[in-house]
Every structure is written in C-alpha cells, then in structure tokens.
C-alpha cells in the first residue's frame, strides 16, 4: 500500500475498520511516510449547566485555600516514549543482557528496548545520539501509548 496515494475514501474505510475491530493503535510506514491511527475513548457528555444563584456575602461559606498538586516534572533530556500499548522488555530474552543501561552510549538507530504487543516483538530504536540517563520502566511491565520509558541526554 502506498501511503502517499491513499484516497480520502480509503482512509475513511481504514478508520471505520479500525473503529469496528476495536484496535487500540495502528501504525503503517512506507519509506519516510508514516500513518498512525489511535483509538480514544469517546468523551463524556458535558455536565448540564446549573444557573448560579447569587448569595449574600454572609451566606457564602468559607472555603479552604485550594491545594495545588505538584505537577510531575518531565525528565531533562530526550524522553523516549512507548509508541504502542504493550509489555516493555529491556532485553531480547530473559537470559540476554539488556539492550541499554543507565550510562550506555547510544547512537541514532540503536535498539533501546522491545515492546511486545499482540504477540509481536517491536524493537524500538533510538532517534537520538547520547547517553541513557534514566530508565523509567521496569522489565516485563505493561506500558501505555506515550508512556515515558527512558531518557537520553
């Protein structure tokens, strides 16, 4: 399939089939061209708007100051995220050494880890040159689409 020559009708058919089968994500590549479809849960209908009733200042109960939760900071460096939902594996097999460890030097194209999804082993390659500074996932852990896996500086 030549992704550059997909018609709008073919794309709609593909999206319809994607929705009907309940697939979570589909990624197609054709050379430099990439098509990525991701199913998202339908958004909830907004809550009905209730008109506000004005209250006198004396009737307004005192409210505590809102507690601002600290937003988790994004790790410094190039964050490599899971491109699909699946299971993260640091090595090609349980008896093999991990592809990378903290401190490993990597080059663009090096295999960083594997994500198993639907019985397929997907080798995830580095898009950056640098040093692995953090590994944020545990071996054999389930991961979500877009979940940070490791950091390269």
DSSP file (Angstrom, degrees, kcal/mol; ACC not computed):
  #  RESIDUE AA STRUCTURE BP1 BP2  ACC     N-H-->O    O-->H-N    N-H-->O    O-->H-N    TCO  KAPPA ALPHA  PHI   PSI    X-CA   Y-CA   Z-CA
    1    1 A X              0   0    0      0, 0.0     2,-0.9     0, 0.0     3,-0.1   0.000 360.0 360.0 360.0 126.2    0.0    0.0    0.0
    2    2 A X    >   -     0   0    0      1,-0.2     3,-1.3     3,-0.1     4,-0.1  -0.808 360.0-161.9 -90.3 108.6    1.4    3.4   -1.0
    3    3 A X  G >  S+     0   0    0     -2,-0.9     3,-1.2     1,-0.3    -1,-0.2   0.807  86.4  60.6 -63.9 -30.0    0.5    5.7    1.9
    4    4 A X  G 3  S+     0   0    0      1,-0.2    -1,-0.3    26,-0.1    -2,-0.0   0.740 105.8  48.3 -69.6 -21.0    1.1    8.8   -0.2
    5    5 A X  G <  S+     0   0    0     -3,-1.3    -1,-0.2     2,-0.0     2,-0.2   0.235  77.8 132.1-105.2  13.4   -1.6    7.7   -2.7
    6    6 A X    <   -     0   0    0     -3,-1.2     2,-0.1    -4,-0.1    -3,-0.0  -0.467  50.7-138.4 -64.8 131.1   -4.3    6.9   -0.1
    7    7 A X     >  -     0   0    0     -2,-0.2     4,-2.4     1,-0.1     5,-0.2  -0.470  21.5-110.9 -84.1 163.7   -7.6    8.5   -1.2
    8    8 A X  H  > S+     0   0    0      1,-0.2     4,-2.4     2,-0.2     5,-0.2   0.889 120.7  52.6 -60.1 -39.4   -9.8   10.1    1.3
    9    9 A X  H  > S+     0   0    0      2,-0.2     4,-2.3     1,-0.2    -1,-0.2   0.902 109.2  48.6 -65.1 -41.6  -12.3    7.3    0.8
   10   10 A X  H  > S+     0   0    0      2,-0.2     4,-2.4     1,-0.2    -2,-0.2   0.890 111.5  50.3 -64.9 -39.4   -9.7    4.6    1.5
   11   11 A X  H  X S+     0   0    0     -4,-2.4     4,-2.5     2,-0.2    -2,-0.2   0.909 110.3  49.3 -65.5 -41.7   -8.6    6.5    4.6
   12   12 A X  H  X S+     0   0    0     -4,-2.4     4,-2.5     2,-0.2    -2,-0.2   0.903 111.3  49.9 -63.5 -40.9  -12.2    6.6    5.8
   13   13 A X  H  X S+     0   0    0     -4,-2.3     4,-2.7     2,-0.2     5,-0.2   0.911 111.0  49.5 -62.4 -42.4  -12.6    2.9    5.2
   14   14 A X  H  X S+     0   0    0     -4,-2.4     4,-2.4     1,-0.2    -2,-0.2   0.915 112.4  47.0 -63.7 -43.5   -9.4    2.2    7.1
   15   15 A X  H  X S+     0   0    0     -4,-2.5     4,-2.3     2,-0.2    -2,-0.2   0.890 112.0  50.9 -65.1 -39.2  -10.6    4.3   10.0
   16   16 A X  H  X S+     0   0    0     -4,-2.5     4,-2.6     2,-0.2    -2,-0.2   0.927 112.2  45.9 -63.9 -45.5  -14.0    2.7   10.0
   17   17 A X  H  X S+     0   0    0     -4,-2.7     4,-2.2     2,-0.2     6,-0.2   0.904 111.3  53.6 -63.1 -41.1  -12.5   -0.8   10.0
   18   18 A X  H  X>S+     0   0    0     -4,-2.4     5,-1.2    -5,-0.2     4,-0.7   0.915 111.9  44.5 -57.8 -46.1  -10.1    0.3   12.8
   19   19 A X  H ><5S+     0   0    0     -4,-2.3     3,-0.5     1,-0.2    -2,-0.2   0.899 112.7  51.6 -67.1 -42.3  -13.1    1.5   14.9
   20   20 A X  H 3<5S+     0   0    0     -4,-2.6    -2,-0.2     1,-0.2    -1,-0.2   0.847 109.8  48.3 -66.2 -35.4  -15.2   -1.6   14.2
   21   21 A X  H 3<5S-     0   0    0     -4,-2.2    -1,-0.2    -5,-0.2    -2,-0.2   0.616 105.2-127.0 -83.4 -11.6  -12.4   -4.1   15.2
   22   22 A X  T <<5 +     0   0    0     -4,-0.7    -3,-0.2    -3,-0.5    -4,-0.1   0.706  45.7 168.3  75.7  18.9  -11.7   -2.2   18.5
   23   23 A X      < -     0   0    0     -5,-1.2    -1,-0.2    -6,-0.2     3,-0.1  -0.374  30.0-149.5 -64.8 145.3   -8.0   -1.9   17.7
   24   24 A X  S    S-     0   0    0      1,-0.3    15,-2.4    14,-0.1     2,-0.3   0.851  72.8  -2.5 -84.1 -38.0   -6.1    0.5   20.1
   25   25 A X  E     -A   38   0A   0     13,-0.2     2,-0.4    60,-0.1    -1,-0.3  -0.991  54.5-170.3-156.9 146.2   -3.4    1.7   17.7
   26   26 A X  E     -A   37   0A   0     11,-2.8    11,-3.3    -2,-0.3     2,-0.5  -0.989   6.0-173.2-140.1 129.4   -2.3    1.1   14.1
   27   27 A X  E     -A   36   0A   0     -2,-0.4     2,-0.4     9,-0.2     9,-0.2  -0.989   2.5-174.6-126.9 126.7    0.9    2.4   12.6
   28   28 A X  E     -A   35   0A   0      7,-3.3     7,-3.0    -2,-0.5     2,-0.4  -0.949   3.6-167.7-118.3 139.4    1.8    2.0    8.9
   29   29 A X  E     +A   34   0A   0     -2,-0.4     2,-0.3     5,-0.2     5,-0.2  -0.981  14.5 176.3-129.1 141.1    5.1    3.0    7.4
   30   30 A X  E >   -A   33   0A   0      3,-2.9     3,-1.9    -2,-0.4     2,-0.4  -0.765  69.1 -63.1-140.8  90.1    6.0    3.3    3.7
   31   31 A X  T 3  S-     0   0    0     -2,-0.3    -1,-0.1     1,-0.3     0, 0.0  -0.552 121.3 -11.7  67.2-123.5    9.6    4.7    3.5
   32   32 A X  T 3  S+     0   0    0     -2,-0.4     2,-0.3    -3,-0.1    -1,-0.3   0.598 119.4  94.6 -83.1 -13.1    9.6    8.1    5.0
   33   33 A X  E <   -A   30   0A   0     -3,-1.9    -3,-2.9     2,-0.0     2,-0.4  -0.648  54.2-175.3 -87.0 136.3    5.8    8.3    5.1
   34   34 A X  E     -A   29   0A   0     -2,-0.3     2,-0.5    -5,-0.2    -5,-0.2  -0.997  12.3-168.9-135.0 133.4    4.1    7.2    8.4
   35   35 A X  E     -A   28   0A   0     -7,-3.0    -7,-3.3    -2,-0.4     2,-0.5  -0.991   9.5-176.5-122.0 124.4    0.4    6.9    9.2
   36   36 A X  E     -A   27   0A   0     -2,-0.5     2,-0.4    -9,-0.2    -9,-0.2  -0.980   3.4-173.8-126.7 120.7   -0.6    6.4   12.9
   37   37 A X  E     -A   26   0A   0    -11,-3.3   -11,-2.8    -2,-0.5     2,-0.4  -0.939   4.3-175.7-112.8 135.2   -4.2    5.8   14.0
   38   38 A X  E     -A   25   0A   0     -2,-0.4     2,-0.4   -13,-0.2   -13,-0.2  -0.994  19.2-137.0-134.0 129.0   -5.1    5.7   17.7
   39   39 A X        -     0   0    0    -15,-2.4     2,-0.4    -2,-0.4    -2,-0.0  -0.666  21.9-167.4 -83.3 136.2   -8.4    4.9   19.1
   40   40 A X        -     0   0    0     -2,-0.4     2,-0.1     3,-0.0     3,-0.1  -0.926  29.5-101.0-121.4 148.8   -9.5    7.1   22.0
   41   41 A X        -     0   0    0     -2,-0.4     3,-0.1     1,-0.1     0, 0.0  -0.418  50.4 -97.5 -64.6 140.3  -12.4    6.6   24.4
   42   42 A X        -     0   0    0      1,-0.1    -1,-0.1    -2,-0.1     2,-0.1  -0.325  44.8-107.6 -59.9 141.4  -15.4    8.7   23.5
   43   43 A X        -     0   0    0      1,-0.1    -1,-0.1    -3,-0.1     2,-0.1  -0.410  33.6-108.7 -72.5 146.7  -15.5   11.8   25.5
   44   44 A X        -     0   0    0      1,-0.1     2,-0.1    -2,-0.1    -1,-0.1  -0.412  37.7-101.2 -71.5 148.7  -18.1   12.1   28.2
   45   45 A X        -     0   0    0      1,-0.1    -1,-0.1    -2,-0.1     3,-0.1  -0.467  48.3 -98.7 -67.1 142.4  -21.0   14.5   27.6
   46   46 A X        -     0   0    0     -2,-0.1    -1,-0.1     1,-0.1     3,-0.1  -0.295  42.1-100.6 -64.0 148.8  -20.5   17.7   29.5
   47   47 A X        -     0   0    0      1,-0.1    -1,-0.1    -3,-0.1     3,-0.0  -0.374  47.6 -94.1 -65.9 145.9  -22.4   18.1   32.7
   48   48 A X        -     0   0    0      1,-0.1     2,-0.5    -3,-0.1    -1,-0.1  -0.323  40.5-114.5 -62.5 145.3  -25.5   20.1   32.5
   49   49 A X        -     0   0    0     -3,-0.1     2,-0.5     3,-0.0    -1,-0.1  -0.705  26.3-157.5 -84.7 125.7  -25.0   23.8   33.4
   50   50 A X        -     0   0    0     -2,-0.5    -3,-0.0    -3,-0.0    -1,-0.0  -0.906  24.8-115.5-103.3 125.5  -26.9   24.8   36.5
   51   51 A X        -     0   0    0     -2,-0.5     2,-0.2     1,-0.1    -1,-0.0  -0.322  32.5-114.6 -62.0 140.9  -27.6   28.5   36.8
   52   52 A X        -     0   0    0      1,-0.0     2,-0.6     0, 0.0    -1,-0.1  -0.537  19.6-144.0 -77.6 139.0  -25.8   30.2   39.7
   53   53 A X        -     0   0    0     -2,-0.2    -1,-0.0     0, 0.0     2,-0.0  -0.918  23.7-121.7-102.8 120.1  -28.0   31.6   42.4
   54   54 A X        -     0   0    0     -2,-0.6     2,-0.3     1,-0.0     0, 0.0  -0.356  30.3-161.1 -63.5 139.9  -26.5   34.8   43.8
   55   55 A X        -     0   0    0     -2,-0.0     2,-0.1     2,-0.0     5,-0.1  -0.897  21.8-109.5-120.0 149.8  -25.8   34.6   47.5
   56   56 A X    >>  -     0   0    0     -2,-0.3     3,-1.5     1,-0.1     4,-0.7  -0.477  35.5-111.3 -72.2 151.8  -25.2   37.4   50.0
   57   57 A X  G >4 S+     0   0    0      1,-0.3     3,-0.7     2,-0.2    -1,-0.1   0.821 118.0  56.3 -54.8 -33.1  -21.6   37.6   51.3
   58   58 A X  G 34 S+     0   0    0      1,-0.2    -1,-0.3     3,-0.0    -2,-0.0   0.781 104.6  53.0 -70.7 -25.2  -22.7   36.5   54.7
   59   59 A X  G <4 S+     0   0    0     -3,-1.5     2,-0.6     2,-0.1    -1,-0.2   0.567  83.6 100.7 -87.3  -8.8  -24.2   33.3   53.3
   60   60 A X  S << S-     0   0    0     -3,-0.7     3,-0.1    -4,-0.7     2,-0.1  -0.670  74.0-132.6 -80.4 117.7  -21.1   32.2   51.4
   61   61 A X        -     0   0    0     -2,-0.6     2,-0.2     1,-0.1    -2,-0.1  -0.383  26.2-102.3 -69.0 147.6  -19.3   29.5   53.5
   62   62 A X        -     0   0    0     -2,-0.1     2,-0.4     1,-0.0    -1,-0.1  -0.500  38.5-154.5 -68.8 133.9  -15.5   30.0   54.0
   63   63 A X        -     0   0    0     -2,-0.2     3,-0.1    -3,-0.1    -1,-0.0  -0.907  15.8-115.9-113.4 139.9  -13.6   27.7   51.7
   64   64 A X        -     0   0    0     -2,-0.4     2,-0.1     1,-0.1     3,-0.1  -0.320  43.8 -88.3 -68.5 156.3  -10.1   26.5   52.4
   65   65 A X        -     0   0    0      1,-0.1    -1,-0.1    -2,-0.0     2,-0.1  -0.403  51.8-105.7 -60.6 136.3   -7.3   27.5   50.1
   66   66 A X        -     0   0    0     -3,-0.1     2,-0.6     1,-0.1    -1,-0.1  -0.428  29.7-125.9 -67.0 140.5   -7.1   25.0   47.2
   67   67 A X        -     0   0    0     -2,-0.1     2,-0.7    -3,-0.1    -1,-0.1  -0.772  18.9-142.4 -88.5 121.6   -4.1   22.7   47.5
   68   68 A X        -     0   0    0     -2,-0.6     2,-0.3     3,-0.0     3,-0.0  -0.748  13.8-140.5 -86.9 120.1   -2.1   22.9   44.3
   69   69 A X        -     0   0    0     -2,-0.7     2,-0.3     1,-0.1    -1,-0.0  -0.581  23.5-109.9 -79.4 141.6   -0.7   19.5   43.5
   70   70 A X        -     0   0    0     -2,-0.3     2,-0.4     1,-0.1    -1,-0.1  -0.543  29.2-129.9 -72.4 130.5    2.8   19.4   42.2
   71   71 A X        -     0   0    0     -2,-0.3    -1,-0.1     1,-0.1     2,-0.0  -0.663  29.1-107.8 -79.9 129.6    2.9   18.5   38.6
   72   72 A X        -     0   0    0     -2,-0.4     2,-0.2     1,-0.1    -1,-0.1  -0.358  38.1-120.8 -60.0 133.3    5.4   15.7   37.9
   73   73 A X        -     0   0    0      1,-0.1     2,-0.3    -2,-0.0    -1,-0.1  -0.530  18.4-117.7 -78.7 140.5    8.3   17.2   36.1
   74   74 A X        -     0   0    0     -2,-0.2    -1,-0.1     1,-0.1     3,-0.1  -0.601  41.7-104.2 -71.2 131.6    9.3   15.9   32.7
   75   75 A X        -     0   0    0     -2,-0.3     2,-0.3     1,-0.1     4,-0.1  -0.260  37.7-105.9 -58.9 145.7   12.8   14.4   32.9
   76   76 A X  S    S+     0   0    0      2,-0.1     2,-0.2    75,-0.1    -1,-0.1  -0.567  84.9  31.6 -74.6 133.3   15.5   16.6   31.4
   77   77 A X  S    S-     0   0    0     -2,-0.3     2,-0.7    74,-0.1    76,-0.2  -0.731 110.4 -29.3 119.1-168.9   16.8   15.3   28.1
   78   78 A X  E     -B  152   0B   0     74,-3.4    74,-2.6    -2,-0.2     2,-0.5  -0.778  61.2-149.2 -88.0 112.8   15.2   13.4   25.2
   79   79 A X  E     -B  151   0B   0     -2,-0.7     2,-0.6    72,-0.2    72,-0.2  -0.727   1.7-150.3 -87.8 124.2   12.4   11.2   26.5
   80   80 A X  E     -B  150   0B   0     70,-3.4    69,-3.3    -2,-0.5    70,-1.5  -0.854  20.6-165.8 -94.3 119.9   11.8    8.0   24.6
   81   81 A X  E     -B  148   0B   0     -2,-0.6     2,-0.3    67,-0.3    67,-0.2  -0.712  28.9 -95.5-107.9 156.7    8.2    7.1   24.9
   82   82 A X        -     0   0    0     65,-2.5    64,-3.3    62,-0.3    65,-0.2  -0.545  26.6-157.8 -69.0 125.5    6.4    3.9   24.1
   83   83 A X  S    S+     0   0    0     -2,-0.3     2,-0.3    62,-0.2    -1,-0.2   0.601  74.6  21.3 -80.3  -9.4    4.9    4.1   20.6
   84   84 A X  S    S-     0   0    0     60,-0.2     2,-0.4    63,-0.1    63,-0.2  -0.943  87.0 -94.8-148.7 166.0    2.3    1.4   21.4
   85   85 A X  S    S+     0   0    0     -2,-0.3     2,-0.3    60,-0.1    59,-0.2  -0.708  74.8  89.1 -82.0 136.2    0.5   -0.3   24.2
   86   86 A X  E    S-D  143   0C   0     57,-2.1    57,-3.3    -2,-0.4     2,-0.5  -0.963  76.7 -45.6 172.5-154.1    2.2   -3.5   25.3
   87   87 A X  E     -DE 142 116C   0     29,-2.2    29,-2.8    -2,-0.3     2,-0.3  -0.952  47.5-134.0-115.1 128.4    4.8   -5.0   27.5
   88   88 A X  E     - E   0 115C   0     53,-3.0    52,-2.5    -2,-0.5    53,-0.5  -0.635  21.4-175.1 -82.7 131.8    8.3   -3.5   27.9
   89   89 A X  E     - E   0 114C   0     25,-2.9    25,-2.7    -2,-0.3    50,-0.1  -0.998  17.8-161.7-128.3 130.4   11.3   -5.7   27.7
   90   90 A X  S    S+     0   0    0     -2,-0.4     9,-3.2    23,-0.2    10,-0.4   0.682  78.1  36.1 -80.0 -19.7   14.9   -4.4   28.4
   91   91 A X  B    S-G   98   0D   0      7,-0.3     7,-0.2     8,-0.1    23,-0.1  -0.855  82.2-114.6-133.4 165.2   16.5   -7.4   26.6
   92   92 A X  S    S+     0   0    0      5,-0.5     2,-0.3    -2,-0.3     6,-0.1   0.764 101.1   0.9 -70.8 -25.9   15.9   -9.7   23.7
   93   93 A X  S >  S-     0   0    0      4,-0.2     3,-1.9     3,-0.1    -1,-0.2  -0.973  79.9-102.4-156.4 159.4   15.4  -12.7   26.0
   94   94 A X  T 3  S+     0   0    0     -2,-0.3     4,-0.1     1,-0.3    -1,-0.0   0.821 122.6  47.4 -57.8 -31.1   15.5  -13.3   29.8
   95   95 A X  T 3  S+     0   0    0      2,-0.1    -1,-0.3    -3,-0.0     2,-0.3   0.390  99.3  87.6 -92.1   5.0   19.0  -14.8   29.6
   96   96 A X  S <  S-     0   0    0     -3,-1.9     3,-0.1     1,-0.1     2,-0.1  -0.694  85.1-104.3-100.8 154.1   20.4  -12.0   27.4
   97   97 A X        -     0   0    0     -2,-0.3    -5,-0.5     1,-0.1    -4,-0.2  -0.397  48.3 -90.4 -71.4 155.7   21.9   -8.7   28.6
   98   98 A X  B     -G   91   0D   0     -7,-0.2    -7,-0.3     1,-0.1    -1,-0.1  -0.285  28.1-123.4 -64.0 152.2   19.7   -5.6   28.4
   99   99 A X  S    S+     0   0    0     -9,-3.2     2,-0.3    13,-0.2    14,-0.1   0.923  92.0   3.8 -60.7 -44.8   20.0   -3.5   25.2
  100  100 A X        -     0   0    0     12,-0.5     2,-0.3   -10,-0.4    -1,-0.2  -0.955  63.0-169.1-139.5 158.2   20.9   -0.4   27.3
  101  101 A X    >   -     0   0    0     -2,-0.3     3,-2.6    -3,-0.1    31,-0.3  -0.882  50.1 -69.4-135.1 167.9   21.6    0.5   30.9
  102  102 A X  T 3  S+     0   0    0     -2,-0.3    31,-0.2     1,-0.3     3,-0.1  -0.438 127.2  27.9 -58.9 129.5   21.9    3.8   32.6
  103  103 A X  T 3  S+     0   0    0     29,-3.5    -1,-0.3     1,-0.4     2,-0.1   0.225  87.9 136.9  99.1 -12.7   25.3    5.2   31.4
  104  104 A X    <   -     0   0    0     -3,-2.6    28,-2.8    28,-0.2     2,-0.4  -0.445  51.8-133.4 -67.7 138.3   25.1    3.4   28.0
  105  105 A X  E     -H  131   0E   0     26,-0.2     2,-0.3    -2,-0.1    26,-0.2  -0.803  29.5-172.6 -89.5 132.5   26.1    5.5   25.0
  106  106 A X  E     -H  130   0E   0     24,-3.3    24,-2.5    -2,-0.4     2,-0.3  -0.911  13.6-153.2-127.5 155.0   23.6    5.1   22.1
  107  107 A X    >   -     0   0    0     -2,-0.3     3,-2.5    22,-0.2    19,-0.3  -0.876  43.5 -78.5-121.3 156.6   23.5    6.3   18.5
  108  108 A X  T 3  S+     0   0    0     -2,-0.3    19,-0.2     1,-0.3     3,-0.1  -0.315 120.6  26.7 -54.1 129.1   20.5    7.0   16.3
  109  109 A X  T 3  S+     0   0    0     17,-2.7    -1,-0.3     1,-0.4    18,-0.1   0.186  86.8 131.8  99.9 -15.8   19.2    3.7   15.1
  110  110 A X    <   -     0   0    0     -3,-2.5    16,-2.9    15,-0.1     2,-0.4  -0.413  65.9-109.1 -67.1 145.2   20.4    1.6   18.1
  111  111 A X  E     + F   0 125C   0     14,-0.2    14,-0.3     1,-0.2     3,-0.1  -0.642  37.4 177.6 -76.3 128.5   17.8   -0.8   19.6
  112  112 A X  E     -     0   0C   0     12,-3.3   -12,-0.5    -2,-0.4     2,-0.3   0.814  57.6 -33.9 -99.3 -41.3   16.8    0.5   23.0
  113  113 A X  E     - F   0 124C   0     11,-1.1    11,-3.0   -14,-0.1    -1,-0.4  -0.949  56.6-105.8-167.4 178.0   14.1   -1.9   24.1
  114  114 A X  E     -EF  89 123C   0    -25,-2.7   -25,-2.9    -2,-0.3     2,-0.5  -0.957  15.9-159.8-121.8 139.9   11.3   -4.2   22.9
  115  115 A X  E     -EF  88 122C   0      7,-2.3     7,-2.2    -2,-0.4     2,-0.6  -0.983  13.2-150.7-116.3 119.1    7.6   -3.6   23.3
  116  116 A X  E     +EF  87 121C   0    -29,-2.8   -29,-2.2    -2,-0.5     2,-0.4  -0.789  24.5 167.9 -88.8 125.3    5.5   -6.8   22.9
  117  117 A X  E >   - F   0 120C   0      3,-2.6     3,-1.8    -2,-0.6   -31,-0.1  -0.979  65.4 -10.4-141.9 126.0    2.1   -6.1   21.5
  118  118 A X  T 3  S-     0   0    0     -2,-0.4     3,-0.1     1,-0.3    -1,-0.1   0.897 128.4 -55.1  52.9  45.3   -0.4   -8.6   20.2
  119  119 A X  T 3  S+     0   0    0      1,-0.2     2,-0.4    -3,-0.0    -1,-0.3   0.559 114.2 119.3  67.3  11.2    2.3  -11.3   20.3
  120  120 A X  E <   -F  117   0C   0     -3,-1.8    -3,-2.6     2,-0.0     2,-0.7  -0.901  60.4-139.2-107.1 136.3    4.6   -9.2   18.1
  121  121 A X  E     -F  116   0C   0     -2,-0.4     2,-0.7    -5,-0.2    -5,-0.2  -0.849  19.4-164.2 -94.9 113.6    8.0   -8.1   19.4
  122  122 A X  E     -F  115   0C   0     -7,-2.2    -7,-2.3    -2,-0.7     2,-0.5  -0.879   9.7-146.2-104.6 112.3    8.6   -4.5   18.3
  123  123 A X  E     -F  114   0C   0     -2,-0.7     2,-0.6    -9,-0.2    -9,-0.2  -0.655  13.2-148.4 -77.5 124.7   12.2   -3.3   18.5
  124  124 A X  E     -F  113   0C   0    -11,-3.0   -12,-3.3    -2,-0.5   -11,-1.1  -0.851  13.4-155.5 -99.7 122.8   12.3    0.3   19.5
  125  125 A X  E     -F  111   0C   0     -2,-0.6   -14,-0.2   -14,-0.3     2,-0.2  -0.642  20.7-103.1 -99.9 153.7   15.2    2.3   18.0
  126  126 A X        -     0   0    0    -16,-2.9   -17,-2.7   -19,-0.3   -16,-0.1  -0.501  19.8-168.0 -73.1 138.9   16.8    5.4   19.3
  127  127 A X  S    S+     0   0    0    -19,-0.2     2,-0.3    -2,-0.2   -19,-0.2   0.306  72.6  57.1-101.6   4.4   16.1    8.6   17.5
  128  128 A X  S    S-     0   0    0    -21,-0.2     2,-0.4   -50,-0.1   -19,-0.1  -0.927  72.8-131.5-135.2 155.1   18.9   10.4   19.3
  129  129 A X        +     0   0    0     -2,-0.3     2,-0.3   -22,-0.2   -22,-0.2  -0.852  64.0  75.6 -96.1 142.8   22.6   10.2   19.9
  130  130 A X  E    S-H  106   0E   0    -24,-2.5   -24,-3.3    -2,-0.4     2,-0.4  -0.995  77.7 -50.4 156.4-158.2   23.6   10.4   23.6
  131  131 A X  E     -H  105   0E   0     -2,-0.3    22,-2.7   -26,-0.2     2,-0.5  -0.945  44.6-118.5-120.1 136.3   23.8    8.7   26.9
  132  132 A X  E     +C  152   0B   0    -28,-2.8   -29,-3.5    -2,-0.4    20,-0.2  -0.623  36.9 170.1 -72.7 118.8   21.0    6.9   28.7
  133  133 A X  E     +     0   0B   0     18,-2.5     2,-0.3    -2,-0.5    -1,-0.2   0.683  60.8  18.5-105.4 -23.7   20.5    8.8   32.0
  134  134 A X  E     -C  151   0B   0     17,-1.2    17,-2.5   -33,-0.1     2,-0.5  -0.997  51.4-157.9-148.5 142.9   17.3    7.2   33.3
  135  135 A X  E     -C  150   0B   0     -2,-0.3    15,-0.3    15,-0.2   -33,-0.1  -0.984  14.1-177.3-118.2 117.2   15.2    4.1   32.7
  136  136 A X        +     0   0    0     13,-3.2     2,-0.3    -2,-0.5    14,-0.2   0.448  56.5  66.2 -98.6  -2.7   11.7    4.8   33.8
  137  137 A X  S    S-     0   0    0     12,-0.8     2,-0.3     6,-0.0     6,-0.1  -0.878  74.3-125.1-121.9 153.0   10.0    1.4   33.3
  138  138 A X    >   -     0   0    0     -2,-0.3     3,-1.8     4,-0.1   -50,-0.2  -0.725  40.8 -93.3 -93.3 144.8   10.5   -2.0   34.9
  139  139 A X  T 3  S+     0   0    0     -2,-0.3   -50,-0.2     1,-0.3     3,-0.1  -0.302 111.4  13.5 -57.4 137.6   11.3   -5.0   32.8
  140  140 A X  T 3  S+     0   0    0    -52,-2.5     2,-0.3     1,-0.3    -1,-0.3   0.635  95.7 142.5  69.1  17.7    8.2   -7.0   31.8
  141  141 A X    <   -     0   0    0     -3,-1.8   -53,-3.0   -53,-0.5    -1,-0.3  -0.669  56.7-113.9 -87.9 141.7    6.0   -4.1   32.9
  142  142 A X  E     -D   87   0C   0     -2,-0.3     2,-0.3   -55,-0.2   -55,-0.3  -0.550  38.1-165.3 -70.0 138.0    2.9   -3.2   30.9
  143  143 A X  E     -D   86   0C   0    -57,-3.3   -57,-2.1    -2,-0.2     2,-0.2  -0.923  10.8-134.9-128.8 154.3    3.2    0.2   29.3
  144  144 A X    >   -     0   0    0     -2,-0.3     3,-1.8   -59,-0.2   -62,-0.3  -0.592  40.4 -81.2-100.3 163.2    0.7    2.6   27.7
  145  145 A X  T 3  S+     0   0    0      1,-0.3   -62,-0.2    -2,-0.2     3,-0.1  -0.471 118.5  13.1 -61.5 129.7    1.0    4.5   24.4
  146  146 A X  T 3  S+     0   0    0    -64,-3.3     2,-0.3     1,-0.3    -1,-0.3   0.454  88.6 146.2  82.7   1.0    3.1    7.6   25.0
  147  147 A X    <   -     0   0    0     -3,-1.8   -65,-2.5   -65,-0.2    -1,-0.3  -0.543  56.6-111.7 -71.8 131.1    4.4    6.5   28.4
  148  148 A X  E     +B   81   0B   0     -2,-0.3   -67,-0.3   -67,-0.2     3,-0.1  -0.441  40.5 172.2 -62.8 132.4    8.0    7.7   29.0
  149  149 A X  E     -     0   0B   0    -69,-3.3   -13,-3.2     1,-0.4   -12,-0.8   0.774  58.5 -10.6-109.6 -47.3   10.3    4.7   29.0
  150  150 A X  E     -BC  80 135B   0    -70,-1.5   -70,-3.4   -15,-0.3    -1,-0.4  -0.973  57.2-127.3-152.5 166.8   13.9    6.1   29.2
  151  151 A X  E     -BC  79 134B   0    -17,-2.5   -18,-2.5    -2,-0.3   -17,-1.2  -0.955  15.6-167.2-122.7 135.4   15.8    9.4   28.9
  152  152 A X  E      BC  78 132B   0    -74,-2.6   -74,-3.4    -2,-0.4   -20,-0.2  -0.983 360.0 360.0-121.2 130.1   18.8   10.1   26.7
  153  153 A X              0   0    0    -22,-2.7   -21,-0.1    -2,-0.4    -1,-0.1   0.339 360.0 360.0-116.2 360.0   20.9   13.2   27.1
